[in-house]
Amino acid sequence: MKKKLGVLLMTALLCLGGGIQAFAADKEYEISPYYENINSIVYSITEIDGEIVYAATVNTLSAERITVYLELQRLVGSSWRKLSSSTGNAYDKKVYSYEDSYEYDPSESYRVYYKVTVYYDNGKSESDTKYKYY
């Protein structure tokens, strides 16, 4: 029953726009029922006008602070090398979207390391990490 309600609420949020930024390419929706406070995290990576644009959108029940760390890496030989990183913070929001971009070279392979941390209820926190490839 809780899962059905969660899916219904997420569908309503997405239909109403809910502050979620849309991208034209690869988008992965993850609904994580094992989290106490995180409803979903949407990770994306795409190319727009010669730049690689990568983002994470976090939807929570409540949050004192949401931190999103993004690290763009490029494949050099057989190793991944850090190109850039950035961190975004939001306070007292339920939904937060953070993005960054970097000049794109189509002959290169890229990946983004995402780390999302949600702080809530005076000291509790939940985190998720992910790699996406482009």
C-alpha positions in Angstrom: 0.0 0.0 0.0 2.8 2.4 0.9 4.5 1.7 -2.4 1.4 2.4 -4.4 0.9 5.7 -2.5 4.5 6.7 -3.1 4.2 6.0 -6.8 0.9 7.9 -6.9 2.5 10.9 -5.2 5.6 10.8 -7.4 3.4 10.7 -10.5 1.4 13.7 -9.3 4.6 15.6 -8.5 6.0 14.9 -12.0 2.7 15.8 -13.7 2.6 19.1 -11.9 6.2 20.0 -12.7 7.4 20.0 -9.1 10.5 22.0 -9.9 12.2 19.0 -11.6 14.3 20.1 -14.5 13.8 18.2 -17.7 16.6 17.0 -20.0 16.3 15.7 -23.5 18.6 12.7 -23.1 19.5 9.8 -20.7 17.5 10.0 -17.5 17.4 7.4 -14.8 14.7 7.3 -12.2 15.4 5.6 -8.9 12.8 5.1 -6.3 14.5 3.8 -3.2 11.9 2.4 -0.8 14.7 1.4 1.7 15.4 5.0 2.6 13.5 6.6 5.5 13.5 10.1 4.1 14.6 10.1 0.4 11.8 9.5 -2.0 13.8 9.5 -5.2 17.0 10.7 -6.9 17.1 11.5 -10.6 20.6 11.3 -12.1 21.3 12.7 -15.6 24.1 13.3 -18.0 23.8 14.7 -21.5 25.4 16.9 -24.1 23.9 20.3 -24.8 25.5 22.9 -27.2 29.0 21.5 -26.9 28.9 21.1 -23.2 28.4 18.0 -21.1 25.7 18.8 -18.5 25.2 16.6 -15.5 22.7 16.9 -12.6 21.0 15.3 -9.7 17.5 16.0 -8.5 16.6 14.9 -5.0 13.0 14.5 -3.7 12.7 14.1 0.1 9.9 13.9 2.7 11.7 16.7 4.6 15.3 18.0 4.8 17.2 20.4 6.9 20.0 20.3 4.3 20.5 18.5 1.0 24.1 18.3 -0.3 24.9 17.2 -3.9 28.5 16.6 -4.9 29.3 16.2 -8.6 32.7 15.0 -10.0 33.3 14.8 -13.7 35.9 12.4 -14.8 37.5 11.6 -18.2 39.0 8.3 -19.2 42.8 8.6 -19.8 44.2 5.2 -21.0 42.7 2.8 -18.5 42.2 5.3 -15.6 39.6 7.8 -14.8 41.0 11.3 -14.1 39.1 14.1 -12.3 38.3 17.1 -14.5 36.2 19.2 -12.2 34.0 18.9 -9.1 31.4 21.1 -7.5 29.0 20.9 -4.5 25.6 22.4 -4.1 23.6 22.8 -0.8 20.0 23.6 -0.2 18.4 24.3 3.2 14.8 23.5 4.3 13.7 22.2 0.9 12.0 19.0 0.0 13.1 19.0 -3.7 16.5 20.2 -4.9 18.1 20.1 -8.3 21.8 20.8 -8.8 23.7 20.8 -12.1 27.1 21.6 -13.5 28.6 21.5 -17.0 32.0 21.2 -18.8 33.2 21.7 -22.3 32.6 18.5 -24.3 35.0 16.6 -26.6 33.1 13.9 -28.5 36.3 11.8 -28.9 36.6 11.4 -25.1 34.7 9.1 -22.6 33.3 10.7 -19.5 31.6 9.6 -16.3 30.1 11.5 -13.3 30.4 10.5 -9.7 27.4 11.7 -7.7 27.1 11.8 -3.9 23.8 13.0 -2.4 23.4 13.4 1.3 20.2 14.5 3.0 20.3 15.7 6.6 17.0 15.7 8.6 15.5 15.3 12.1 18.3 17.0 14.0 21.2 14.8 13.1 20.0 11.9 11.0 21.3 11.6 7.4 21.0 9.4 4.4 23.4 9.2 1.4 23.5 7.7 -2.0 26.4 7.5 -4.5 26.3 6.7 -8.2 28.4 6.7 -11.4 26.9 7.5 -14.8 28.8 7.1 -18.0 28.7 9.2 -21.2 
